[in-house]
Amino acid sequence: MAEIKQYSLSQLRQEEDFGFHKVATAETAKCTDAKFVPVYQTYKTAYGTFDEALKQSGGEHALSQPIIAQDTVCDKLYRGLNNQVSTMEGFYDPAIAEVARQARIILKKYGNPTALPYLEEAGVLHNLIQELEAFDGVSDSESPDEISADEITTNRLAAIHIDGWVSRLKTETARFLELFAERNAQNATIVTGATKAARLATDNAYRAAVKRLNALAEVNGDTDYIDVINAMNTLIDRQTAILKARATKSANKRKEEETNGQPEA
């Protein structure tokens, strides 16, 4: 007999929990069994209360749209910087093309930050900009004997025409962090008790709905419920995969930090 899988909602972040219920209420609404409808209505009502609590607690903050817009600005600047480096890698002057090649190595080190969450992207851009600024002049490790006659050792960013891109990206990234910090400071003053209570009520209503639907499938056979069961299990599997990937990423990051923190032999 098919049944909806057991799933721990407590491991979800608040926005993930809300998103899960948004899909789950839509899927479970497709079950019209008279013995399920009252339990579903309780679940739907609890979800509606959760939605309102999030809105009251600043679910859509006044700075959310400016933050999204600022993130888009930073993304476009990064892509422009990346494209400019690609263009200069094919420059006719070998010395300038070599500078672009070295800049490409730095960019590749940080990957594509535009696909990362907000703060992680801002952190990567900050580190990238610092490294590019250091790359702009002669490093301390270089000596005149190690530098060939035609090697460009100063104003490297200007040589490949990315100095303006880097400067503007630095300014706009700083502005993004200002907006994000301002929103966080404002959100920190909001009482979240009502939101927490609404979430718990919604989670409990979901569990009751799953319990009732699984019981009906056991008693009556799963034929009339199989579409809803399959849809819910797909949702659960997808969310489980996301959490597993996050846990793996966190574990790898901790391992890397521990490794980097070890003293050299």
ABEGO torsion letter per residue (X at the ends): XBBBBBBBAAABBAAAAAAAAAAAAAAAAABABAAAAAAAAAAAAAAAAAAAAAAAAGABBAAAAAAAAAAAAAAAAAAAAAAAAAAAAABABAAAAAAAAAAAAAAAAAEBAAABBAAAAAAAAAAAAAAAAAAABBBAABBAAABBAABBABGAAAAAGAAAAAAAAAAAAAAAAAAAAAAAAAAAABBAAAAAAAAAAAAAAAAAAAAAAAAAAAAAEAAAAAAAAAAAAAAAAAAAAAAAAAAAAAAAAAAAAAAAABBBX
